[in-house]
Amino acid sequence: MLAPEQMSLSAIPATFVAGDGLLLVDPQNDFCPGGSLPVADGDRVMPVLSDWAASAQRAGVPIFVSRDWHPPRTTHFKEFGGVWPPHCVNGTRGAEFHPELRLPPSAVVVSKGMGEAEDAYSAFQARDDRGTDLASLLDARRVRHLYVGGLATDYCVKSSTLDALARGYAVTLIPNGMRAVDVQAGDGEKALAEMRTAGATA
């Protein structure tokens, strides 16, 4: 199997169809090299995700982008009982989308983890600036099939994908558009296997 960085961008569908949507999960600075919770080579997914976003825009396919948007004090962080160092604190540079990510103006941003006791790994726990949750946004656009990529494979991508499948959406993964934390060696591959077993395709 090719490593993600060796895969071509040919996995972008030649023709999107009605009901398709694109979900980019947490492509933020803090999850990339130099951030407070970096994923190895996390920045290398940005050109891939940008190409998918451009292709989706040309096809009129709705694009949704999730982001962690944590308060400074949250039980998600080690200091307050969680497992992670502070990251993606709302309004900080670390919470911004990576500068190499190119998004069209039509992309819908949804935010998650905004409560002081809210972990919110899944994009389906995210809401837009009007408070509308992702599932409602997808249903309003009649999306039934999601292409999913982002950071990180073994956490928020996995959680978002499993939630999508449980809600009845079809999911196609973008393997060269994601990277894993790999707290334990092989976590990324295990996450991919779990998502495929649950019904995702790649």
Secondary structure as UniProt FT lines:
FT   HELIX           4..6
FT   HELIX           9..11
FT   TURN            18..19
FT   STRAND          20..25
FT   HELIX           29..31
FT   TURN            33..34
FT   TURN            40..41
FT   HELIX           42..45
FT   HELIX           46..59
FT   STRAND          63..68
FT   TURN            75..76
FT   HELIX           78..80
FT   TURN            90..91
FT   HELIX           93..95
FT   TURN            99..100
FT   TURN            105..106
FT   STRAND          108..112
FT   TURN            116..117
FT   HELIX           123..125
FT   TURN            129..130
FT   HELIX           134..140
FT   TURN            141..142
FT   STRAND          145..151
FT   HELIX           153..157
FT   HELIX           158..166
FT   TURN            167..168
FT   STRAND          170..179
FT   TURN            185..186
FT   HELIX           187..198
//
